[in-house]
Amino acid sequence: MPLADLTAIDVLWICLSVFLVFIALGLTWLLVRLGGTVGRLTSLLKGLETEALPVINKVGGTVDRVNQQLDKLDQVTDSAVDAADAVDTAVRAATMAITRPVQKISGFVAGVAHGAADFKVHREWRSAADAGREAAARRERDIAEELSRDQAG
């Protein structure tokens, strides 16, 4: 076919054919590159599988050992709490054993002091004895209230 017999539609078909050849070459190059990428991705995934699974197994074993140690620590803290409760009970028992005598002695001293002061002012034994008894009772009551306030707070 001589060049003079070419029509516009023939030129358009030639241009379209050349364009489609370039598109095919471009797609081929793109698919080859994509195939290489898929190959590298597959290799990466296989490497992760061979390397990550042992690490995951080791982490699982470590977590199990940590849990065992935490269980032991839980037993130790329970023992410490029990010991603290026992000490608290002993201290409360000792405090209760000492509280009443201290309360009585404090009341007696307050009674003697107030009784002596009343005797010095009024010069009467009966008035001094009554003032001493009232002061002793008041002091014992104050100590009892203070102790109950401390235990409640």
C-alpha positions in Angstrom: 0.0 0.0 0.0 1.6 3.2 -1.1 1.7 6.1 1.3 -0.6 8.2 -0.9 -3.4 5.7 -0.5 -3.5 6.2 3.3 -6.6 7.8 4.6 -7.2 9.6 7.8 -8.9 6.5 9.4 -5.8 4.4 8.5 -3.5 6.9 10.3 -5.8 6.8 13.3 -5.7 3.0 13.3 -1.9 3.1 13.1 -1.7 5.6 16.0 -4.1 3.6 18.0 -2.0 0.4 17.4 1.2 2.2 18.4 -0.5 3.6 21.5 -1.8 0.2 22.5 1.7 -1.4 22.0 3.2 1.3 24.3 0.4 0.6 26.8 1.1 -3.2 26.6 4.8 -2.5 27.1 4.1 -0.3 30.1 1.7 -2.8 31.7 4.2 -5.6 31.1 7.0 -3.5 32.8 4.6 -2.7 35.7 3.5 -6.3 36.1 7.1 -7.5 36.1 7.9 -4.9 38.9 4.8 -5.9 40.8 5.8 -9.6 40.5 9.2 -8.7 42.0 7.5 -6.9 44.8 5.2 -9.8 45.5 8.2 -12.1 45.6 10.0 -9.9 48.1 6.8 -9.6 50.2 6.4 -13.4 50.2 10.0 -13.8 51.3 9.5 -11.3 54.0 6.4 -13.1 55.3 8.3 -16.4 55.3 11.1 -14.8 57.2 8.7 -13.3 59.7 7.1 -16.7 60.2 10.4 -18.4 60.9 11.7 -15.7 63.1 8.6 -14.4 64.9 7.1 -17.7 66.1 10.1 -18.7 68.3 10.1 -15.2 69.7 6.4 -15.5 70.5 7.0 -18.8 72.1 9.8 -17.3 74.3 7.5 -14.4 75.3 4.8 -16.9 76.3 7.3 -18.8 78.5 8.5 -15.5 80.0 4.9 -14.5 80.7 4.3 -17.8 82.4 7.3 -17.4 84.6 6.3 -13.8 85.5 2.9 -15.1 86.5 4.4 -17.7 88.7 6.6 -15.0 90.4 3.5 -12.8 90.9 1.7 -15.7 92.5 4.6 -16.1 94.9 4.5 -12.3 95.6 0.8 -12.6 96.3 1.5 -15.2 98.9 4.2 -13.0 100.5 1.9 -10.0 100.6 -0.9 -12.1 102.1 1.6 -13.3 104.8 2.7 -9.7 105.4 -0.9 -8.6 105.8 -1.6 -11.5 108.2 1.5 -10.5 110.2 0.4 -6.9 110.3 -3.0 -8.0 111.5 -1.4 -10.1 114.3 0.8 -7.2 115.4 -2.2 -4.9 115.3 -4.2 -7.3 117.5 -1.2 -7.6 119.9 -0.8 -3.8 120.1 -4.6 -3.4 120.7 -4.5 -6.0 123.5 -1.5 -4.3 125.1 -3.1 -0.9 124.8 -6.3 -2.2 126.4 -4.3 -3.8 129.2 -2.5 -0.6 129.9 -5.3 1.9 129.3 -7.5 1.2 132.4 -4.6 1.5 134.9 -3.3 4.6 133.3 -6.8 6.1 133.3 -7.2 5.3 137.0 -3.7 6.7 137.9 -4.3 9.9 135.9 -7.7 10.3 137.6 -6.2 9.8 141.0 -3.4 12.3 140.4 -6.0 14.9 139.1 -8.2 14.2 142.1 -5.3 14.7 144.6 -4.2 17.9 142.8 -7.8 19.4 142.8 -8.5 18.1 146.3 -5.3 19.7 147.6 -6.1 23.0 145.9 -9.7 22.9 147.3 -8.3 22.2 150.8 -5.9 25.1 150.5 -8.7 27.4 149.6 -11.6 26.3 151.8 -9.8 24.4 154.7 -12.4 21.6 154.8 -11.7 17.9 154.3 -15.1 17.1 153.1 -15.1 19.8 150.4 -11.6 18.8 149.4 -12.5 15.1 149.1 -15.6 15.9 147.0 -13.6 18.2 144.7 -11.0 15.4 144.3 -13.5 12.7 143.5 -15.2 15.0 140.9 -11.9 15.9 139.3 -10.8 12.2 139.2 -14.1 11.2 137.6 -13.9 14.0 135.1 -10.3 13.1 134.2 -11.2 9.4 133.7 -14.2 10.4 131.5 -12.0 12.8 129.4 -9.4 10.0 128.8 -12.1 7.5 127.9 -13.6 10.0 125.4 -10.2 10.8 123.9 -9.5 7.0 123.5 -12.9 6.4 121.9 -12.3 9.3 119.5 -8.9 8.0 118.5 -10.2 4.5 117.9 -13.2 5.8 115.8 -11.0 8.2 113.7 
